[in-house]
């Protein structure tokens, strides 16, 4: 039996007021929040930004987001037939939509012209 989750997702870039997008996502019981986000990006909105590396394995830790104010891994959190509020991590620098900066500062690539890091 198909169920429908309503994903209310915080969208936007840093230094912009938050805007919210609502998506209805049909799912089968057991599907992950990551499955729902991937479905939205493929079927409805290819501009939706979120980060992941593995699928449903909780091995990479890249898909961390806030679900109803709680930190979760999108690959292990399950879709539910209700409204689910998704936001980027509050304690990390926002990149775009649900993507936040996760690399430690000393491991980030310089993204300013003329500030490339030297390797010893």
N, C-alpha and C positions, 0 to 999 in steps of 0.2 A: 504494500500500500504506500503510495506517495504521500509525503508530508510537505509542508511549506514552512520555511524559516524566513523571517523578515530580518534582513541585515541592515542596520542603521550604521553607516560608515562615515567617520570623520574624513573629509577630503580637503586637500589644499597643500599649499607650500608654507615654509616658514615665513614669519612676518606678515601673514595674511590672516584675516579673521577666519575662524573655522566655518566650514559649510558642511552640511550633512546630506548624504544621499541614501535613499532607501531602496533596497532591492528585495524582491521576492524570489526565493531560491527553493525549487522543488528538490527533495532529497529522499533517499531511502534510509531507514534507521541504521545507525552505525557510521554514516558518512561524516567526515571531519569538517571543521570550519575551513580548513585549507581547501578541501574539495569544493566547498561553496564559493570561496574567493576565486578559485581557478575557473569555476563555471561562469561566474560573473564576467571575468576578464575575457574569456573565450566567446561567450554568447551575447553579452550585453554592452560591456564597457571596457574596451582594450586599454583605456588610459588609467585604469585602477592600478595604483602602485602598492605592492606589498612584497615582502622578501621571504624567500624559502630556498632551500637547497635540496633537501631530501623530501620524500613524500611519505607521510604517515609513519615515520620511524623514530622521531624525537632524537635524532643523532646529531644534527648540525646546530641546533639552538638558534637558528636565524629567524624563525617565524614567530617570535614572541610579540604579542600585542596585548592590549587591554580588552577584555571581554566583560562588559558590565562592571568596569572598574577593577577587575582582578587580572593579574598577569597570568597569561596562559600561553601554551604553544598551540598555534593554529592547527598543527598536524595531529594533535591528540585530543583537542577539544571537539566535542561532537555537536553537530547541528541539532537544534531543537525546534519544535513547532511553536515558536513564539518570537517576539522581537528581541534581537540580540544586538547590543550596542558595542561597536568596535572602534577603538581609538589607538593611536600610536602610544608607545611607552612614554610615560610622563617625565621620566628622569633622564631621557636621552634627547639629543639634538634631532629635531624633525628634519627629514630630507624631503619627503613628499608623501601625502596620504598616510598610509600605515607604516611607511619606511622610516626608521630612525638610524642614526649613526651608532653602530655597535662595535666598531674597531676601537681599541684603546688609542688615545691621541698619538702615542709614539709609533704606532703601526699604520697610521693613515698615510696615504699618498698625498703629496702636496698637489693642490689643484689650482695654484696661482702661477701664472707665467713667471719663469725665472726663479722659482723656488723649489726646483726638483731636489730630492734628497740624494745625498751621496752615499754610495755603498762602500764600506771599507773592506 
